[in-house]
Amino acid sequence: MTVIIILALVALFIGLRLYSVLGERTGHEQQPILKPAEPDALVEPRMSRPSVVQPPASDGSDLAFLPTAGPGVRALLAADPSFDVARFLEGAKAAYQMILEAFWRGDLAALRPHVDDNVYEAFATAVSQREKDGLTLDNRLVNMDQALITAASVERDIAGVTVRFEADIAAITRDSDGQVVAGSMSDAVQTRDLWTFRRSLASRDPNWLLIETDEEE
């Protein structure tokens, strides 16, 4: 009986020791396993707020025609639906440069097909006078600032458009020895010219003829 009691006490003692050891955290316990996200789960992207950029204020340089020329331009478009304002202005700027450079060189043959009789006579007279004086022009079109339609009209089948050209021109006049007698290549002069072009809408020729030149004060 005594032996049984002793064995029972020994078993109880061993059990208490095992519980005290197993019940403690040793620092090597397994960390909990995180469940991976479902493969079909969608993550909503975080949308950044778009920045609002204000358009720059217009300084008027992007205009194609003055408001006062609007009725004439609309009448021209009604009479000739193929008329394109932007394309016309591009052609007008090219004609402006080509005619001026031909005049400066004294090349009347180059500008003759693009101007009417009155304009041609004015240019020819000026070129002739330069030659008599022994002078030559060494001008340069430095920059074309703006080409703007200031007036337009349609009378019967004749269309007329006036364009204001704003440009910077470096002008030099040389004598027969090539010496500079007027102007400076380093000092461009701002010019504002009014050129009027005309075209018959009944003609198959799409080209416009320069019929008048003037300076805007």
Buried (B, 14 or more C-beta within 10 A) or exposed (E): EEEEEEEEEEEEEEEEEEEEEEEEEEEEEEEEEEEEEEEEEEEEEEEEEEEEEEEEEEEEEEEEBBEEBEEBBEBBBEBBEEBEBEEBBEBBBEBBBEBBBBBBBBEBEBBBEBBEEEBBEBBBEEBEEBEEEEBBBBBBBBEBBBBBBBBBBBEEEBBBBBBBBBBBBBBBBBEEEEEEEEBEEEEBEEBBBBBBBBBEBEEEEEEBBBBBBEEEE
